[in-house]
């Protein structure tokens, strides 16, 4: 959501790799920020069950530990990109347990959203909630942001990336742009969307609190939109008059990306800021989700012991 090195979802657009360790907080799922992220946790105090911190690796540079500030943009707790039911475990016990975990996660999400709606009512039970998740607009927003990010990353438009990505993701993509050979630019094109019977769709949506460095917290809403598309990328050499680089025209068919969008909700008005791209996530397996649940429970218990 410790993680290994992160794998970027567009290898022909970006080649750097980056992962961040983060400190656990009960209301957070501590995960790295990237284009495609695996989930990571830091070691919990006074216990040895949690995994140790992951390391940061950038294109073969020296590994080093980093400490993430409490107010950085993090993935919300137990975000679940569930596999389709035909990829559930074949063993009946695991199959029904995965089904139960999926349903439980959806119920918990709805319960949290309902609770925020209730709290947002100006007069309890006598007025309409001010909080609106805006789920119906999430898929169009994800498609638009997906294209804008890909185009901006291809041409090296940092200002666009800064406006549509979380700060951590922007820094990763900006570093990727800076690492490219001088004079080389790329052109990205969305050929078409694939598997329209299934994609794009909302894979996960939730709302939760994220702690701030000053001891307060902020309200974050998050949605994961799965997109399947065929994409084309072509590179050009501007140092030679913008000629197309031979063999650089590449097509990637049926790429399935689980795009994570986040927005901050104002605690006074319950109005949401524009969606920003946090990154993408891989589809979770039964084993990986079980491991995550156990890790979260261990870390929450550690925090409770320290309280």
C-alpha positions in Angstrom: 0.0 0.0 0.0 8.5 -3.6 4.4 8.0 -2.7 0.6 10.6 -3.4 -1.9 11.6 -1.2 -4.7 8.6 0.4 -6.5 7.9 -0.5 -10.1 6.7 2.4 -12.3 3.7 1.5 -14.4 5.0 3.3 -17.5 8.5 2.0 -18.1 8.9 3.7 -21.4 8.0 7.1 -19.8 9.9 6.8 -16.5 12.8 4.7 -15.5 13.6 5.8 -11.9 12.5 3.7 -9.0 11.6 5.0 -5.6 10.1 3.7 -2.3 9.6 5.5 1.0 9.3 4.0 4.5 6.7 5.6 6.7 5.7 5.6 10.3 2.5 3.9 11.2 -0.5 5.8 12.6 -3.7 4.0 13.5 -5.8 6.1 11.1 -3.4 5.6 8.2 -2.3 3.0 5.9 1.3 3.8 5.6 2.3 3.2 2.0 4.7 4.7 -0.4 3.9 7.3 -3.0 4.8 6.4 -6.5 3.3 5.6 -9.9 2.9 2.0 -8.8 3.4 1.3 -5.2 3.7 -1.7 -3.0 2.6 -1.4 0.6 5.1 -0.7 3.4 5.3 -0.2 7.1 8.0 0.7 9.5 9.0 -1.3 12.5 6.6 -0.8 15.4 8.2 0.0 18.8 8.5 -2.7 21.4 7.4 -5.4 19.0 9.2 -7.4 16.4 6.2 -8.6 14.3 6.1 -5.6 12.0 8.4 -5.4 9.0 11.4 -3.2 9.2 11.5 0.1 7.2 12.0 -0.2 3.5 14.9 1.7 1.9 14.9 4.4 -0.8 16.6 3.4 -4.0 16.9 5.8 -7.0 18.5 4.4 -10.2 21.3 2.6 -8.4 22.2 5.4 -6.1 23.3 4.7 -2.5 20.5 3.4 -0.3 19.6 5.4 2.7 16.8 5.4 5.3 14.5 8.4 5.3 11.9 9.5 7.8 8.6 10.8 6.4 6.9 13.7 8.0 3.5 13.1 9.6 1.7 15.4 7.2 2.8 13.8 4.0 0.2 12.4 1.6 -0.4 8.7 2.5 -2.6 6.0 1.3 -5.7 5.5 3.5 -5.9 2.4 5.7 -6.6 -1.0 4.2 -7.2 0.3 0.6 -8.3 -2.8 -1.3 -8.0 -3.4 -5.0 -9.7 -6.8 -5.0 -9.1 -9.3 -7.8 -12.1 -10.4 -9.9 -14.0 -13.3 -8.3 -12.6 -15.8 -10.9 -9.1 -15.0 -9.6 -10.1 -15.7 -6.0 -8.3 -18.7 -4.3 -9.6 -22.0 -5.6 -9.6 -23.5 -2.1 -13.2 -23.1 -0.8 -12.1 -21.9 2.7 -9.9 -19.2 1.2 -12.4 -18.3 -1.5 -15.2 -17.5 1.0 -12.8 -15.8 3.4 -11.6 -13.5 0.6 -15.3 -12.8 -0.3 -16.0 -12.0 3.4 -12.9 -9.7 3.6 -14.0 -7.9 0.5 -17.6 -7.4 1.8 -16.3 -6.4 5.2 -14.1 -3.7 3.6 -17.0 -2.3 1.7 -19.2 -2.2 4.7 -16.5 -0.4 6.8 -16.1 2.1 4.0 -19.8 2.8 3.9 -20.0 3.1 7.6 -17.2 5.7 7.7 -18.7 7.7 4.9 -22.1 7.7 6.6 -20.5 8.8 9.9 -18.8 11.7 8.1 -22.1 12.7 6.5 -23.9 12.7 9.8 -21.2 14.8 11.4 -21.4 17.3 8.5 -25.0 18.0 9.1 -25.4 21.6 10.4 -28.2 20.4 12.7 -28.1 16.8 13.6 -30.8 14.7 11.9 -32.6 17.9 10.8 -30.6 19.0 7.8 -28.9 17.6 4.7 -25.3 16.6 5.0 -22.8 19.1 3.7 -20.3 16.3 2.8 -20.6 14.9 -0.7 -18.2 12.2 -1.8 -18.9 12.8 -5.5 -18.4 9.2 -6.5 -20.2 9.6 -9.9 -17.7 12.2 -11.0 -14.7 10.0 -9.9 -14.4 8.0 -13.1 -14.5 10.9 -15.5 -12.0 12.8 -13.3 -9.7 9.8 -13.2 -9.7 9.4 -17.0 -8.9 13.1 -17.5 -6.1 13.1 -14.9 -4.7 9.8 -16.3 -4.3 11.4 -19.7 -3.0 14.7 -18.4 -0.4 13.0 -16.3 0.8 10.8 -19.0 1.0 13.6 -21.6 2.8 15.9 -19.1 5.3 13.2 -18.1 6.0 12.5 -21.7 6.8 16.1 -22.7 8.3 17.1 -19.4 5.6 19.5 -18.3 6.4 19.9 -14.6 3.9 22.6 -13.9 1.0 20.4 -15.0 2.4 17.5 -12.9 2.7 19.8 -9.9 -1.0 20.8 -10.2 -2.5 17.4 -10.6 -0.2 15.1 -8.5 0.5 14.9 -4.7 3.8 16.5 -3.7 5.5 13.2 -3.2 4.5 11.9 -6.6 5.4 15.1 -8.3 8.9 15.0 -6.8 9.3 11.5 -8.2 8.1 12.4 -11.7 10.1 15.6 -11.7 13.3 13.6 -10.9 12.4 11.2 -13.7 12.1 14.1 -16.2 15.4 15.6 -15.0 17.2 12.2 -15.5 16.4 12.1 -19.2 19.1 12.7 -21.9 19.1 16.4 -23.0 17.3 17.1 -26.2 15.1 14.0 -26.1 11.3 14.4 -25.8 8.4 12.0 -25.9 4.9 12.1 -27.3 2.2 10.0 -25.5 -1.1 9.0 -27.0 -4.1 7.2 -25.7 -5.0 4.9 -28.5 -8.2 3.7 -27.0 -9.8 2.3 -23.8 -10.1 -1.5 -23.6 -12.5 -4.0 -22.1 -15.4 -1.5 -21.9 -17.6 -4.1 -20.4 -15.5 -3.9 -17.2 -13.4 -0.7 -17.3 -13.2 2.0 -16.2 -14.7 1.3 -12.8 -14.3 2.3 -9.2 -12.3 -0.4 -7.4 -12.2 1.2 -3.9 -13.5 4.4 -2.3 -13.2 5.6 1.3 -12.7 8.6 3.6 -10.5 8.8 6.7 -8.5 11.2 8.9 -4.8 11.8 8.4 -2.7 13.2 11.3 -0.8 16.4 10.9 2.6 17.3 12.4 1.0 19.8 14.8 -1.1 17.1 16.4 -4.3 17.8 14.5 -5.7 15.9 11.6 -7.2 16.5 8.2 -10.0 14.7 6.4 -9.1 12.9 3.2 -11.3 11.2 0.7 -9.8 8.7 -1.7 -11.0 6.7 -4.7 -9.2 4.0 -6.8 -10.3 3.9 -10.4 -9.3 1.0 -12.6 -8.6 1.9 -16.2 -7.7 -0.5 -19.1 -6.2 1.2 -22.2 -3.9 0.8 -25.1 -1.2 3.5 -25.2 1.4 4.6 -27.6 4.7 6.5 -26.9 7.2 7.9 -29.5 10.5 9.6 -28.8 12.0 12.5 -30.7 15.5 14.0 -30.8 15.3 17.8 -30.7 19.0 18.2 -31.0 18.7 16.8 -34.6 15.7 18.9 -35.6 13.0 16.9 -33.8 13.5 13.7 -35.8 11.8 10.6 -34.5 14.2 8.2 -32.8 14.3 4.9 -34.7 12.6 2.1 -33.0 11.1 4.4 -30.3 7.5 4.0 -31.4 6.0 1.6 -28.9 2.5 0.4 -28.2 1.4 -1.1 -24.9 -2.0 -2.9 -25.3 -4.5 -3.5 -22.6 -2.6 -1.9 -19.7 -4.7 -2.1 -16.5 -3.9 0.6 -14.1 -5.5 1.2 -10.7 -5.3 5.0 -10.3 -5.5 6.4 -6.8 -7.0 9.8 -6.4 -7.1 11.8 -3.2 -8.7 15.1 -2.1 -8.7 17.1 1.1 -12.1 17.9 2.7 -12.4 21.1 4.6 -13.4 20.4 8.2 -15.5 23.6 8.5 -17.4 23.6 5.2 -16.9 19.9 4.1 -16.1 21.1 0.6 -13.5 19.0 -1.2 -10.4 20.2 -3.0 -9.8 19.0 -6.6 -8.8 15.4 -7.0 -5.0 14.8 -7.2 -3.2 11.7 -8.3 -1.5 9.8 -5.5 -0.2 7.0 -7.8 -1.3 3.5 -8.8 -1.6 0.3 -6.9 -1.3 -3.4 -7.9 -4.3 -5.8 -7.5 -4.1 -7.5 -4.2 -4.1 -11.3 -3.6 -5.7 -13.1 -0.8 -2.3 -13.7 0.9 -1.1 -10.1 0.5 -4.3 -8.7 2.0 -4.2 -11.1 4.9 -0.6 -10.1 5.5 -1.6 -6.5 5.5 -4.4 -7.0 7.9 -2.1 -8.8 10.3 0.5 -6.1 10.0 -2.0 -3.3 10.7 -3.4 -5.2 13.7 0.2 -5.6 15.0 1.0 -2.0 14.6 -2.2 -0.8 16.1 -1.5 -3.0 19.1 1.9 -1.5 19.4 0.5 2.0 19.4 -2.0 1.0 22.1 0.8 -0.4 24.3 2.7 2.9 24.0 -0.4 5.0 24.8 
